């Protein structure tokens, strides 16, 4: 074995870019920092449902939650709206807790309202709707839990 081969075996394998003093871009952290209002499509008023627990966590961390569900009057102390198009307040993120077959309609409404970000929770996957939203200039997160992503970045 040559001296160069031996030297390369013992060379530390560091990612020098990761060690730089400038932080790497984190678009999810940036989104969560600048957002204040989250419209939660499919939010349940039952504390046993994941949509309720995730939204309660986000609310306790300073976000205003707007429930969007035609089946309830309200949740988490907020009035519920039957659809996104009925919400008159500025929405920073549309968080979708619906099965994939209902996502496209929600995305179309978000595009119409010019919402800056759409978040599809874990197992909510609709590639065509995500691409449609991106083409409209909307930031899209798909198949990720907003609670887990918030906790990972901000504790």
C-alpha positions in Angstrom: 0.0 0.0 0.0 1.4 3.4 -0.9 2.0 6.2 1.5 -0.9 8.2 -0.1 -3.3 5.3 0.3 -2.3 4.9 4.0 -2.7 8.7 4.6 -6.1 8.7 3.0 -7.3 5.9 5.2 -6.5 7.9 8.3 -7.7 11.3 7.0 -10.7 12.4 9.1 -14.0 12.3 7.2 -15.6 15.6 8.1 -18.0 17.6 6.1 -16.1 20.9 6.1 -19.2 22.8 4.8 -21.2 21.6 7.8 -18.4 22.8 10.1 -18.4 26.3 8.7 -19.6 29.2 10.9 -22.4 30.1 8.6 -25.6 28.2 9.3 -27.1 26.0 6.6 -30.4 27.1 5.1 -33.5 25.6 6.8 -36.6 26.6 4.9 -38.9 24.8 7.4 -37.4 26.7 10.4 -37.7 29.9 8.4 -41.4 29.2 7.6 -42.2 28.4 11.3 -40.4 31.5 12.5 -42.2 33.9 10.2 -45.6 32.3 10.4 -48.3 33.3 12.9 -51.6 31.9 11.7 -52.2 28.2 10.8 -55.5 27.2 9.2 -56.0 23.5 10.0 -58.1 21.7 7.5 -59.7 18.7 9.0 -59.2 19.8 12.6 -61.3 17.8 15.0 -62.8 19.1 18.3 -62.0 15.7 19.9 -58.8 15.8 22.1 -58.3 12.1 21.1 -57.6 13.0 17.5 -54.1 13.7 16.2 -55.2 16.9 14.5 -56.4 18.3 17.9 -53.1 17.3 19.7 -50.9 18.8 17.0 -52.9 22.0 16.8 -53.0 22.4 20.6 -49.2 22.1 20.7 -48.8 24.7 18.0 -51.3 27.0 19.8 -49.4 26.7 23.0 -46.3 27.7 21.1 -47.8 31.0 20.0 -49.5 30.2 16.7 -53.1 31.2 16.1 -55.1 28.2 15.0 -58.1 28.5 12.6 -60.1 25.3 12.5 -61.5 24.5 9.0 -64.1 21.7 9.2 -67.7 21.9 8.2 -68.7 19.3 10.8 -67.8 21.4 13.9 -68.6 24.8 15.4 -65.2 25.3 16.9 -62.0 23.8 18.4 -59.3 25.0 20.8 -61.4 28.2 21.6 -61.5 29.2 18.0 -64.5 29.4 15.6 -64.5 26.8 12.9 -65.1 27.6 9.2 -66.6 25.2 6.7 -63.9 25.8 4.1 -60.7 27.9 3.6 -62.7 30.3 1.3 -64.8 31.3 4.3 -61.8 32.4 6.4 -61.3 36.2 6.2 -58.1 36.4 8.2 -54.6 36.2 6.7 -53.4 32.6 6.7 -49.6 31.9 6.8 -49.8 28.0 6.6 -52.6 25.7 5.6 -52.1 22.5 7.6 -53.9 19.6 6.0 -55.3 16.7 8.1 -57.4 15.1 5.3 -57.0 11.9 3.3 -55.1 12.4 0.1 -58.3 12.2 -2.1 -59.4 15.5 -0.5 -56.1 17.4 -0.8 -56.5 18.8 -4.3 -59.6 20.8 -3.4 -57.8 22.3 -0.4 -54.8 23.1 -2.5 -57.0 24.8 -5.1 -58.6 27.0 -2.3 -55.1 27.8 -0.9 -54.0 28.9 -4.4 -57.1 31.1 -4.8 -56.3 32.7 -1.4 -52.6 33.1 -2.2 -51.5 31.3 1.0 -47.7 31.2 1.2 -47.4 27.7 2.5 -49.2 24.3 2.5 -48.3 21.6 5.0 -49.5 18.1 4.5 -49.3 16.0 7.6 -47.7 12.5 7.8 -49.2 10.1 5.3 -51.0 12.9 3.5 -49.4 12.6 0.1 -50.6 14.0 -3.2 -47.8 14.7 -5.6 -49.9 16.4 -8.3 -51.5 18.8 -5.8 -48.1 19.6 -4.3 -46.7 20.3 -7.8 -49.7 22.5 -8.6 -49.1 24.5 -5.4 -45.4 24.9 -6.1 -46.2 26.1 -9.7 -48.4 28.7 -8.0 -45.4 29.9 -5.9 -46.5 28.1 -2.7 -44.0 26.5 -0.3 -45.0 22.9 0.2 -44.2 20.4 3.0 -45.6 16.9 2.5 -45.7 13.8 4.6 -44.2 15.5 7.7 -45.7 16.4 11.1 -45.6 20.1 11.9 -45.4 19.3 15.6 -42.3 17.0 15.2 -40.6 19.5 12.9 -41.3 22.4 15.3 -40.0 20.3 18.3 -36.9 19.3 16.4 -36.0 22.9 15.7 -37.2 24.8 18.7 -37.6 22.2 21.5 
